[in-house]
Amino acid sequence: MRARNYLILCATVAVLVSLTVLFVPGAGDAIETALLGFLATEAR
């Protein structure tokens, strides 16, 4: 995969995840819970 395509893919995923967290309550809560769990285990 070329760098340009990779950057487009990363930007698209970032926008989709952001919109999901903002506008889809159930999925947003699941993503937030998983992210906080990950960060809590890595911080120790």
C-alpha positions as CSV (number, residue, x, y, z in Angstrom):
1,M,0.0,0.0,0.0
2,R,1.4,3.4,-1.0
3,A,1.8,6.2,1.6
4,R,-1.0,8.3,0.0
5,N,-3.5,5.5,0.1
6,Y,-2.5,4.7,3.7
7,L,-3.0,8.3,4.8
8,I,-6.4,8.4,3.1
9,L,-7.4,5.2,4.9
10,C,-6.2,6.5,8.3
11,A,-8.1,9.8,7.9
12,T,-11.3,8.0,6.8
13,V,-11.2,5.6,9.8
14,A,-10.5,8.5,12.2
15,V,-13.5,10.5,10.9
16,L,-15.8,7.5,11.0
17,V,-14.8,6.6,14.6
18,S,-15.2,10.3,15.7
19,L,-18.7,10.5,14.1
20,T,-19.6,7.1,15.7
21,V,-18.6,8.3,19.1
22,L,-20.5,11.5,18.7
23,F,-23.8,10.3,17.1
24,V,-24.3,6.6,17.9
25,P,-24.7,6.3,21.7
26,G,-24.4,2.5,22.1
27,A,-21.4,2.1,19.8
28,G,-19.8,5.3,21.2
29,D,-20.0,4.0,24.8
30,A,-18.5,0.7,23.7
31,I,-15.6,2.4,22.0
32,E,-15.0,4.7,25.0
33,T,-15.1,1.8,27.4
34,A,-12.6,-0.2,25.4
35,L,-10.3,2.8,25.0
36,L,-10.4,3.7,28.7
37,G,-9.8,0.0,29.6
38,F,-6.8,-0.1,27.3
39,L,-5.4,3.2,28.6
40,A,-5.9,2.0,32.2
41,T,-4.0,-1.2,31.7
42,E,-1.1,0.5,29.8
43,A,-0.7,3.3,32.4
44,R,0.3,0.9,35.2
